Amino acid sequence: MKTRTTPTNEVRCHKCGHDLDAATSFHDRKPSEGCCSICIGCGNIMIFNADLTLREPTETERRHFGLIPEVIAVQIYIRSRQKEEGLAH
């Protein structure tokens, strides 16, 4: 699977405050308006604006993206990593 990492405008996750300044796609695509982004810090789903800043999803978008297997897999990975790090401290 080919991935692509694209620098974006620096923003903070609306949920955990993690600084975000790039997006990695599993489909070798650049992000564009309406695409889903997942915070690497907490797994929060956000949506790209045209200027590559992020906004909270609408309820319809949250339900839609929350059903995509790749999104679920990334969220599970992030949350399992958080648990492991929490146990290590």
C-alpha positions in Angstrom: 0.0 0.0 0.0 1.4 3.4 -1.0 1.0 6.3 1.4 1.5 10.0 1.0 2.2 12.6 3.7 1.2 16.1 2.9 2.2 19.1 5.1 -0.9 21.1 6.2 -1.6 24.3 8.1 -0.7 23.7 11.7 -3.8 23.2 13.9 -4.6 21.7 17.2 -7.0 18.8 17.7 -10.3 20.1 19.0 -10.5 17.2 21.5 -7.0 16.6 22.9 -5.0 19.7 21.8 -2.4 17.6 19.9 -0.5 19.8 17.4 -1.1 18.6 13.8 0.9 19.8 10.8 0.6 17.0 8.2 -1.7 14.4 6.9 -0.9 10.9 5.8 -3.2 9.1 3.3 -3.3 5.4 2.8 -4.5 6.0 -0.8 -1.7 8.2 -2.1 -3.9 11.2 -2.2 -3.6 14.8 -1.0 -6.2 15.9 1.5 -9.0 18.2 0.2 -12.1 19.9 1.5 -14.4 17.4 3.1 -11.8 14.7 3.6 -11.6 13.0 6.9 -8.6 13.4 9.3 -7.9 11.4 12.4 -5.9 12.9 15.2 -2.8 10.8 15.9 -3.0 11.9 19.5 -6.5 10.7 20.4 -8.3 9.3 17.3 -10.7 12.2 17.0 -12.4 12.5 13.6 -12.1 16.0 12.0 -12.8 17.3 8.5 -10.6 19.3 6.3 -11.6 22.8 5.2 -10.5 24.1 1.7 -7.4 25.7 3.3 -6.4 22.4 5.0 -7.4 23.6 8.5 -9.6 21.2 10.4 -13.1 21.5 11.7 -15.4 19.3 13.8 -17.6 17.0 11.6 -21.3 17.4 11.4 -23.3 14.5 13.0 -23.9 13.1 9.5 -20.2 13.2 8.7 -19.3 11.7 12.1 -21.6 8.7 11.4 -20.4 8.3 7.8 -16.6 8.3 8.5 -17.1 6.4 11.8 -18.3 3.4 9.7 -15.3 3.2 7.3 -13.1 0.2 8.2 -9.8 2.1 7.7 -11.0 4.9 10.0 -12.0 2.4 12.7 -8.7 0.5 12.3 -6.7 3.7 12.8 -8.8 4.7 15.8 -8.3 1.2 17.4 -4.6 1.4 16.8 -4.3 4.9 18.4 -6.4 3.9 21.4 -4.5 0.7 22.0 -1.2 2.6 21.8 -2.6 5.1 24.4 -3.5 2.2 26.7 0.0 0.7 26.3 1.7 4.0 27.1 -0.6 4.5 30.1 0.4 1.1 31.5 4.1 1.9 30.9 4.1 5.0 33.1 
